[in-house]
């Protein structure tokens, strides 16, 4: 199934460098990324959003009424076809290449590629223009930039590992948005220099050799909990282990407005827990 965009279209270049024709005022939007779904609602859309993923949970009072189109990595392409979207918004890291290529045969698919805070703010500006909300989106981006400009990093940098999975152990590595946020907080990602990909697997020996000051256990995608924190603390004595809200380190939409206060509080706790 394809969508007839008619004459009222604009040619744009997305963050992956892809040139696409998009409707000037999209009326049937499918969002394939949780953080960007929240952004779309926060810039003032609702009726226009017709499809979201199973992992789109914010804002809770809005997403519940929307059609689910599968997971970010395993989309339900038939469900998307039934929605007849005139714009699909995805992300290079979150969505599979095969799904994106298939959807792009029939629909305008705008893709973000976010590795830094600057990329995130650029994405917010671009999405705002795509959906006819440039002023609202621009205001959000400016607020986010101003808030992070006031974030004071740790006086004494900490060497950390940011864990996203349990079996096998997986961590955030090089060229990730998480690493950029860690750096802004005054934390050094001990696994950012690895050549084993952006989210490498690590062994117990790798973790010991990294000489970490702290271990950060993200709430997503693996739901680390108290029992995991205790197990890490026992397995790696002398290394402070903390659970952290993954949304505050990895969601690159309007949730960044909430992230700075959260990060500031966590930095206070981290600084007090590490024996320097």
N, C-alpha and C positions, 0 to 999 in steps of 0.2 A: 504494500500500500504506500502511496506517496501523497505528499501534501502539495496542493496548488498554492504557491505563495502569491500569485498574482503579480501586479506591477509595483505594489508598495513595498519594495524591499531595499535593503542597503547592503553593500558588500563590506565585510569586516574581516580583519585578521585576528584569529584567536591567539592564546598564549603559546600554542604549539606551532605558530606560524602558518596555520591552515587558513586559506581564504574561503569564506563561505558567504552566501546570500541569506540574510535573515529578514523577517518581516519587521517593518518599522514599529509596529505595536503588537507584539505577539500576544495571542489570546489563549493559547493552549500549550502550556509549558510543562515539560517533564524534567525533573531534576534528579540526577543520578548520584549526588554526593550530599551526605547529611549536612555538612557545614554550609554548603551553598544553598541547600533547601532553606535552612534557617535564615540566611541572608535575604533570600527572595521574599519571605514573609516580612522580615524586618524593614525592608524598603517600601512596604506597603501593598504587596501583592497578596492575593488570596484566591479570588475567583479564577484568575489566570493559571494557577498551578493545578494541573489535573492529575499528575502522577509523581510519586516519590518512591524511594527504596524502603525496604524493610528496616533499614538502620537509620532512617530519618526520624528522629525522636523529638526534635525541637522546632518550633514551639509546640508543646504537647497538645494544647487546646486547638491547634489548627491541623496538624498532620494526620490526626486520627480520621478525619473525614475524607482523606485523599486516597486514590487508588494506589495500591502497592504494585511495584513492577519488578519484584525480585530483589536480590542482593546486589551490592555494588559490583561484585566480581562475576555474578551469575544472573544476568538480567533476564526477565521474561519478555522476550522480544514480541511475542504475540500479544501480550497485555499492552505493550507500548503501541503496537499497531492499532489496537482497538480504541485507543485514546485519541488517535489522529492529531498528534502534536504538530504545532507549527514552529516549535523551538525546543531543542533538547540541550541541557547544560550538564557537562560531565567534567572529568578530571583525568589527566594522563596517568597518575599513580593509582587512583581509586578504581578505575574502570578498565576492563580488558580490551586490548587492541582489536580483537576479532569482533566483539560486540559493537564497538564504536564504528569500525569500518562497515559493518552490516547496516547499522542504523543510518550512517551517512549516505547510503545508496538511495534513501527515500526521504530523509529529513535534514534540516539544518542542525548540525551538531556542533555546538561551541564548546571548546575544551580549554580548561585552565591547566596551568603547569606551575605549581607553587612550591618554591624551595626556601624562600626567604620572606621576612615580613614585608619587604618592599614589593615582592611578587604578590603577596596577599592583598595589599592595598591597591595595587594596579588591577588585580582581578575584581575587586569590589567596584572600582571606578568603571571598568569595562562592562561588568554585568549590569550596573546601573544604567549605562547608556543603552545596552541591549534591550532592556525591559521598559524603557521610557521613564526611569527614575534617576536621572543623573545627579540632581541636586541632593536628594536624600542619600544616595549612595556616597556621593562625594563628601557629605557631612560626616557620615560614619567613618570613612577612611581617615579624615582629618582628626577626628576624635581618637581613633586608634593610634595614629602616629604620635599625637600629643601625649597620650597616656604612656606609651612605651618610651618616649623621650624622657619622661620623669622617673622611669624605673631605675632604681639604683642597684647596680650589680653587687655581688658579694665583694667585700673588701679583700678577702683572701680567696682566690679562685679554688674551686673544688674539682677534683677529677672524678667524673661519674660515669656510670653505665646506665642507660635508659632501656629497661627491659620491656618488650612487647609480647613475648611468648614464653611458655614454660617448658614444654617438651616437643622439640628441643629448645634450649635457650636461644632466643633471638633478641637482638638489640637494634636500636636506631643507629645507623652508621653515617657515612658521608652523604653530602648533598641531600639532606632531608630538612624539612621545615622544623622538625623537633630539634635538630642540632642547632639551627639558627636561634631558636628560642632559648636553648640552654646557654649558648654563647652570650646572649643578651643579659642573661641572669648572672653571668660571671662563673659559669660552669664549663669545664672542658670535657667534651665527649671523648672518653678514652678510646672509643672504637670508631671514631670518625676518619681515622687515617687508614683503616683497613681497605684492602683491595677486593674484598669478598662481597661487594654489593652494598646497596643502600640499607638493607636490613639483614645483616649477616647472622649466621648461626655461630654461637660461641660455646666453647667447652669450659668445664670447670677449670682446667689448666689456663685457658685464655683469660678467664676472669681473675684468677690469682695473679697471673703475670701482668695484668693491667694496673695493678697497684691502686685500686680505687679508694677514694675517700668516702664515697657513698654510692649506694645502689638505689635506683628509682624504679619502682614497680608500677607500671601504668595500669589504669583501670580498663584500658582497651588496646588492641582487640582481645587480648586474653584478660579475663576478669581476675586479676591478682587480688588476693584478700589477705586478711590477717594471718591465716595459717601459712601462706606463702612467705610473707614477710618474716615470720618467726623461723621458717625453714632456711631462708637465705641468711639470716643473722647467725644461725647455728652453723651453717656450712661455711660461711666466710666471716669468722670472728674478727673483730676489729674494724669491720666495714659497716657504717651506718646504713640500715635498710629502711626505706620509706615507701609507702604507697602514695601515688599521686594521681590526680584527675587527668586522664589522658586527653579529655576535651580541651583542657586549658593549655596543653602543650602542642596539640596537633590539629585542632579545628581552626581553619584560616579564614572564616567569614566573620560575621558580626559578633560571634562569641568572644572574639578578641577584646571586645569592650569590657568583658568580665574578667579576662585573663590576668590583667596587670595586678589587680588587688589580690587575686588568688596567688600569683607568683610572689608577690611581695611578702605575703604571710608565710608561704612555704620557705622562702629564703631565710626568714628569721628562724624558723624551726630547724632548717638544715644547718645554719651557722652554729646554733646552740648544741647540736647533736654530734658534731664532729670535733674530736679532740685533736687540735693542731699542735 
